[in-house]
Amino acid sequence: MKTVIMAGGRGTRISSVASDIPKPMIQIEGKPVLEHEIRCLCDQGYRDILITVSHLGQAIMDYFGDGSGFGAKIEYYYEKEPLGTAGALYRISDKLSEEFLLLNADSIFDVDFNRFVAYHREKGGLVTIFTHPNSHPYDSGLVIADQNGAVERWLTKEEPRPKWYHNRVNAGLHVISKKLIVETQGFSDGSKIDLDRNLLKPLAGTGKMFCYDSPEYVKDMGTPQRFESVCRDFRKGRVEAKNLRNRQKAVFLDRDGTINKYVGFLRDINDFVLLDGVGKAIQIMNSLGYLVIVVTNQPVIARGEVSVEELANIHYKMETLLGLEGAYLDAIYYCPHHPHKGYEGEIAELKIECSCRKPKPGMLMKAAEDFNIDLSKSWMVGDGENDIRAGCAAGCKTVYVGSLGEDFGQEMTVSSLLQFAEACLKE
């Protein structure tokens, strides 16, 4: 499979860090950003690489040469005039494999590309984009998809967005079928072509583009602040650790009474209010490399009191509010079942004994399978006995959030989620 790396950007936002070299050549821990990318690819067998260059591109070509010194085979396409983020694809179409990786050269990442490509092949679309939550969704473009992962809407950061939304952002990594380039060949007249706006966004709603949600590390280091953040993460080993080939550590959180104010069965989105300090607490967990995963019993679904769509909107509110505080969730699992029958409007097929309703550990076990989580190095935090029992059954460390004096096997009692994050997760 060919990998195309777009390395022609001018890097004006990060010029204060290095103005005399192309942005992909800025060093992190003694190696250029682009070298980190190439080594990640080669380690997984993606050695056939084509790099598009323009601004100060000779520095890139001189450093990497034909790639043999890095275990790769590298060739180049030099843009004599700016072609945008996708124009070069039409000039090199004869060199593309039937499906190819398309990556940005100004990001630090360490992801399981084989897993990414396998997902693309399973879905069978023209494009699969790598998506993830981030700490600033309010000023990022958003991807909205259906339950099968098909992209329904592509919102640029300038466009109006729903009041409440899922924190899902395009990370700039793509698997693309060459068919897309062939089918849109007439679109290219030699002028600039923007990958996102001209090629990908029009595919939204066609069923031909899918998103691949992953918590793995992908960060644009295009500003001085983000560059410093990436450098810190790299030094502490967080970049490599988040690759899903490696065992992950997670903090599992109950929802009601742990993240938001407890109001009994929460049926009305207006009753969802974040508890004080929760955003900061989750931000700490994010910064330390933990996956942050909500696991919540929601019998209101089985009882017919809240629809799946209404619950999704409640969770979008939770994600939006957390995003405004610089925090994000990596996943949300909920149990829609309830074993007791006899409620007006109940959904009969959901009134069952299941393996996912806490205190059973089903949601935690499913998350562990999905994200390669080491449960023995993970935490379950909640405000009820069922949370603690579910964590114990899964083999996690457990923390009870509530009044002192409760004792049902938890290892620690804290007054708030923030106290837990500050007391237990210090490096």
Buried (B, 14 or more C-beta within 10 A) or exposed (E): BBBBBBBBBEBEBBEEBBEEBBBBBBBBEEEBBBBBBBBBBBBBEBBBBBBBBBBBBEBBBEBBEEBEEBEBEBBBBBBEEBBBBBBBBBBBEEBBEEBBBBBBBBBBBBBBBEBBBEBBEEBEBBBBBBBBBBBEBBEBBBBBBEEEBBBBBBBEEEEEBEEBBBBBBBBBBBBBBBEBBEEBEEBBEEEEBEBBBBBBBBBBBEBBBBBBBBBBBBBBBBEEEBBEBBBEBBEEEBBBBBBBBBBBBBBBBBBBBBBBEEEEEBBEBEEBEBBEBBBBBBBBBBBBBBBBBBBBBBBBBBBBBBEEEBBBBBBBBBBBBBBEBBBBBBBBBBBBBBEEEEBEEBBEEBBEEBEBBBBBBBBBBBBBEBBBBBBEBBBBBBBBBBBBBBBBBBBBBBBBBBEEEBEEEBBBBBEBBBBBBBEBBEE
